Amino acid sequence: MSARMLFTPRISLGQYLIEEARRYPGVSGDFNSLILDVATACKAIAAGVAHGQLADMHGYHQSNDAVGVNVQGEQQQKLDVLSNELFIEHTQWGGHLLGLASEEMDEPIDIPSDYPKGKYLLVFDPLDGSSNIDVNVSVGSIFSILRAPNNATAPVNEPMFLQPGAKQVAAGYAIYGPTTMLVLTVGNGVVGFTLHPVLGEFLLTHQQMQVPEDTHEFAINGSNSRFWYPPVTRYVDECLAGKTGPRGKDFNTRWIASLVAETHRILTRGGVFLYPQDVKDPSKPGRLRLLYEANPVAMLIEQAGGRCSTGDLPMLEVKPSSLHQRIPLIFGSKNEVELIEKYYSEYATSSHRAV
């Protein structure tokens, strides 16, 4: 490979953020600096993921000779714990945050007293899809940035974070795969940056990512089909019927069990993803977390021209009720999601829906 191919000039993440800030005169540099801090955390996590078993990073985290369990009741991988620590370490010191909340922590945490405080809140899933680590499937980190309520001061509390997704000022994810990428929206479309392995910089490689309005791919965990509600069964059955069915075309199925990888595929070539509410566990209205997963994905997808929904409601309109709230998640190509919403609406008005 030639030196020219290795070092073709591209816009860095820092340059992109500066150019975006120039569109809003008077904006401080705190927001840009916070995103750069998040990017640094993602670089550090990428290194941990890449070293894998060479650095004894596979397997479960042990706490007092017992496997660690997070607030979600899930067994923690070693890389879950490391990734959470790296997010905190790289973002708490800069003076841009008032507090942080993570899928791996019971409660939000304050910025240490010896660091300056800022006006933003950071929520994140430090390592989504960590169950795939040991089999070398792509995993990632998801994050969302909110403004702290006006005049809010430390200590932070849960209600400060309970803002609908429409209030997000930025959202993104890092995907740790064959290349490490940072995909970001600051409310002006979606862009993707690839980590240059020599320069150590995130460089702009994907401008104005768009989700096609139509698709022939859908992703759902078919092993749960016996628990689905009728709108989901109807949609999947019609897709599986192919060209001879009511949709008049063949569909392919995909399922990676990594939300970041599913989102990245849909942002790059379209598709629809369903993790709907079902009757498998009536105590859980959904499986994915509203603040750490659904909201940032929804902002990204809708900024790229797609649609994100619970089936009943646009995701970005949902008012959170708790820090670790779970919710159904359906997103992707606009026309497919709207069709699924139509099936939900017809079901709600024509039957005694047990939800």
Secondary structure as the mmCIF struct_conf table of DSSP 4:
data_model
#
loop_
_struct_conf.conf_type_id
_struct_conf.id
_struct_conf.beg_label_comp_id
_struct_conf.beg_label_asym_id
_struct_conf.beg_label_seq_id
_struct_conf.end_label_comp_id
_struct_conf.end_label_asym_id
_struct_conf.end_label_seq_id
HELX_RH_AL_P HELX_RH_AL_P1 ALA A 3 LEU A 6
TURN_TY1_P TURN_TY1_P1 PHE A 7 PHE A 7
STRN STRN1 SER A 12 SER A 12
HELX_RH_AL_P HELX_RH_AL_P2 LEU A 13 ALA A 21
TURN_TY1_P TURN_TY1_P2 ARG A 22 ARG A 23
BEND BEND1 TYR A 24 TYR A 24
TURN_TY1_P TURN_TY1_P3 PRO A 25 GLY A 26
BEND BEND2 GLY A 29 GLY A 29
HELX_RH_AL_P HELX_RH_AL_P3 ASP A 30 HIS A 51
HELX_RH_3T_P HELX_RH_3T_P1 GLY A 52 ALA A 55
TURN_TY1_P TURN_TY1_P4 ASP A 56 ASP A 56
BEND BEND3 GLY A 59 GLY A 59
STRN STRN2 TYR A 60 TYR A 60
STRN STRN3 GLN A 62 SER A 63
TURN_TY1_P TURN_TY1_P5 ASN A 64 ASP A 65
STRN STRN4 ALA A 66 VAL A 67
STRN STRN5 VAL A 69 VAL A 69
TURN_TY1_P TURN_TY1_P6 VAL A 71 GLN A 72
BEND BEND4 GLY A 73 GLY A 73
HELX_LH_PP_P HELX_LH_PP_P1 GLU A 74 GLU A 74
STRN STRN6 GLN A 75 GLN A 75
HELX_LH_PP_P HELX_LH_PP_P2 GLN A 76 GLN A 76
STRN STRN7 GLN A 77 GLN A 77
HELX_RH_AL_P HELX_RH_AL_P4 LYS A 78 THR A 91
BEND BEND5 GLN A 92 GLY A 95
STRN STRN8 LEU A 97 SER A 102
TURN_TY1_P TURN_TY1_P7 GLU A 103 GLU A 104
BEND BEND6 MET A 105 GLU A 107
STRN STRN9 ILE A 109 ASP A 110
HELX_LH_PP_P HELX_LH_PP_P3 ILE A 111 PRO A 112
TURN_TY1_P TURN_TY1_P8 SER A 113 ASP A 114
BEND BEND7 TYR A 115 TYR A 115
BEND BEND8 LYS A 119 LYS A 119
STRN STRN10 TYR A 120 ASP A 128
TURN_TY1_P TURN_TY1_P9 GLY A 129 GLY A 129
HELX_RH_3T_P HELX_RH_3T_P2 SER A 130 VAL A 135
TURN_TY1_P TURN_TY1_P10 ASN A 136 ASN A 136
STRN STRN11 VAL A 139 ARG A 147
HELX_LH_PP_P HELX_LH_PP_P4 ALA A 148 PRO A 149
TURN_TY1_P TURN_TY1_P11 ASN A 150 ASN A 151
BEND BEND9 ALA A 154 PRO A 155
HELX_LH_PP_P HELX_LH_PP_P5 VAL A 156 VAL A 156
HELX_RH_AL_P HELX_RH_AL_P5 GLU A 158 PHE A 161
HELX_RH_3T_P HELX_RH_3T_P3 GLY A 165 LYS A 167
BEND BEND10 VAL A 169 VAL A 169
STRN STRN12 ALA A 170 TYR A 176
BEND BEND11 GLY A 177 THR A 179
STRN STRN13 THR A 180 THR A 185
BEND BEND12 VAL A 186 ASN A 188
STRN STRN14 VAL A 191 LEU A 195
TURN_TY1_P TURN_TY1_P12 PRO A 197 LEU A 199
STRN STRN15 PHE A 202 HIS A 206
BEND BEND13 GLN A 208 GLN A 208
BEND BEND14 GLU A 213 GLU A 213
BEND BEND15 HIS A 216 HIS A 216
STRN STRN16 GLU A 217 ALA A 219
HELX_RH_3T_P HELX_RH_3T_P4 GLY A 222 PHE A 227
STRN STRN17 TRP A 228 TRP A 228
HELX_RH_AL_P HELX_RH_AL_P6 PRO A 230 LEU A 240
TURN_TY1_P TURN_TY1_P13 ALA A 241 ALA A 241
HELX_RH_3T_P HELX_RH_3T_P5 GLY A 242 THR A 244
BEND BEND16 GLY A 245 GLY A 245
TURN_TY1_P TURN_TY1_P14 PRO A 246 ARG A 247
BEND BEND17 LYS A 249 LYS A 249
STRN STRN18 ASN A 252 ARG A 254
BEND BEND18 ALA A 257 ALA A 257
HELX_RH_AL_P HELX_RH_AL_P7 LEU A 259 ARG A 269
STRN STRN19 VAL A 272 TYR A 275
STRN STRN20 ASP A 278 ASP A 278
BEND BEND19 VAL A 279 LYS A 280
TURN_TY1_P TURN_TY1_P15 PRO A 282 SER A 283
BEND BEND20 PRO A 285 PRO A 285
BEND BEND21 ARG A 287 ARG A 287
STRN STRN21 LEU A 288 ARG A 289
HELX_RH_PI_P HELX_RH_PI_P1 LEU A 290 ALA A 294
HELX_RH_AL_P HELX_RH_AL_P8 ASN A 295 GLN A 303
TURN_TY1_P TURN_TY1_P16 ALA A 304 GLY A 305
STRN STRN22 ARG A 307 SER A 309
BEND BEND22 GLY A 311 LEU A 313
STRN STRN23 PRO A 314 PRO A 314
HELX_RH_3T_P HELX_RH_3T_P6 MET A 315 GLU A 317
BEND BEND23 SER A 322 SER A 322
TURN_TY1_P TURN_TY1_P17 LEU A 323 HIS A 324
STRN STRN24 ARG A 326 ILE A 327
STRN STRN25 LEU A 329 GLY A 332
BEND BEND24 SER A 333 SER A 333
HELX_RH_AL_P HELX_RH_AL_P9 LYS A 334 SER A 350
BEND BEND25 SER A 351 SER A 351
#
